[in-house]
């Protein structure tokens, strides 16, 4: 399948090379680099996004966008601003997330997952320029793309291109996570529900289209995967250690921890079968759902003396947009039952389905991005690599709510200041091609001060 999108309709509104030149001149690359580094160097792990949110809020206020904070908790707000909306044009929402992948920074938890030297990697929380490229995970994921659409809006405003449709700028917590599982309970452990879901349901927005601004190497996709976390519990017998007569085979041991080894090979066998059967291709992209063990638990280290009756394996399973939880659960359970791994049960402790936009309904948005990409890069936009449609991104939130949505953005790994400027230009031109320019005469007539032009005499 060609990676070029074919049979696209004309963009809603024509944009010219003169528009592109004006917007490009309005994007200050040095200023943009400074903001990206300032924003990226604010530590903002999941559950700790408040300071980064405040930076975005203050920047939008300074630039005259009248932002607001909307959130389930004051510690983890969404920041929302609106530009344009002076006519009947379609509305577009940009979203990017404030949190970045990182350790939890709880030393007791991180000791279970990371080597000490991994915890010392600077790129978790720091960003800098080196050899002309940005280093640091926060700029790549996702405050760099966020900076791009902020500067796209600033460029539109600076050029005097008011929009007929509304352009929403949103920065959200919790796209990466966490997820409430077992003792990790409550609002503090919620992710997407207090982020982009909250923006859509309670943020006062009404987008016709949405873009999850994320690194896609300038590609585009309108499909996204979901995921399941299965907890597979193995059951056995707790025996007082001085009374234990251990068998010669681990698979026959009464303590279920000894049976984990013989259970993991069938899980891997099922995983490979599942991955091969779950590949999904559509006009909007290719999804290759993957499977991996994420954790094991069993017993209580400080309460020893009789082994344990229970241990658990946690299995992360990707979900293509055409898959549902029920059949996957039954298939895994049937496979492990046939593998004779002993007494067990399976429970999905996290479920998020994947979604896909309707190809015809999303086509005006794809056309706008295509026009913007041709004017910026001199070539058409291409279908994004499968990795970008094989993970969760927040365009899923809009596609599940029947708002056609895509994800697109700059080079994912080691972007440069030039990449940021080009991406900002693509986002600005996309908004112009989709939302259209407002009628300046109508807008001027509408802008009257409280007392008009000297009504007193």
Phi, psi and omega in degrees: 000132178295148178273000179270135177282131184247161176057037177285145175287168173295148178298153182306319182227142180285137172237146188247170175296330177293320176300313182298319181294320180294316180293319179300320180292336182275352180264110181273105186297322180293316178297319180296318178298318179298314180294317180300319180289320178298313181292319181291335181271007172272117178303126185213061176288165174306134183082003180221045188265000191300316185293320177294321177299319180296322178299313180297317180301312182294323179296314180297320179296316181298326182273002174084027181262003177049064182285167174217157177252132179225120182202160176288331177223147180294339181283340183226068184278156163270144175251128185229135173222157181232140175229140177081210183086027184267003181215209184255014182292163178292154181258148182229136178245126170261135175227144172213159186255148182277332183276152180231147179301138181188169168299170180282343186065014166265108187303327180293323179282316185295334179297338178279346189236331189238147168289152179304320182292331177293323179294340181271000180297126184296329191291348176301316189234357184239149177228144178200164175265132178215126183053036175082003181235152176284134169247151181116128184295328183298326180287319179293325188214084020208021184279349171290304175302325177299315178301323182298314182282337173296315180285336173297315179294320178298320180294318178301317181294316182297325180279353183076020178271082175286150188258144175289313175272166180278140172246116179263134176246117185229136176237123191236150172275167162074019177290323181282322180161201000278192173234138178291115178223127176053237186286350175279083188247162169093176184301326183301332183260007180277149181245265190298331181298327180264358179260246186294327174303317183294321177301314183293318186276330188226007188267002179070034181244152179219065185287143168276331180216160179217149176232122169276107183283107181212157178299122180224015184057037180069009174275185184211142172213148177245015173245157180208144180273156168252197180198160174233146164245114177268134169259118180254109182262130175258136182246148178206218185225133176270123182235132178307125191306318179296342180263357186283133170246098187289135175285168180283335182254132179300327183293345181255005184286142179291334179282119187294341177300324179295337183271354182302319183301315182286343177276331188289325179297314175299326178296318178295319179300314179297320182300315181295319177297315181298315182298319181293324183278345190258000180299137186227130180238136172210176179300332184274354179149179181239130180246126178240085182298138181242165184229139177203143173291136182249336182193161170226149177217151176180133180070181177231112188308322184267004175236078185252180177120344180213030179061221180204154176267343188223141165217161187222145175243135182250121187243118177272126184234121176288151181234120175289163183298340181263010183251154179230159188297318189304303181300324181294316179301312182295321182295316179295317181297316179298319182296315182288329176297317180293334181281353174057057181268012180091191184291130181204164166220162181231133178222129174281114182266347171218134176222124171220116179287155172273165182217166181214138177285154172290128188300320182289318184289329182275350188299324177299325178291317179297321177299318180297317179293322180296314177300315182297321181290320178298318181289333184267312186256350180076022178205160181288157175290145181244162176296134183291156178300152185304330182301327183282343175253009180250019179223170174283133165221161191285358170295339174304322183299322183279320179295326178292337179259018174066023171260113183302129187216152179226170166237137179200155180172187189284190181298127188288325186248124178055056175294161180247168173303326176298321178298318179298316182295318179295319181293321177298320179294318178299317180295320180294314180294325177299314179298320181294318182288333182266316186272332181080160178276142176285155176287111186294328180291318177298319181293320180296322180292330182282337184274089177241138176292171186306318184257010179064207183261089179049069180286355185267004176149000000 
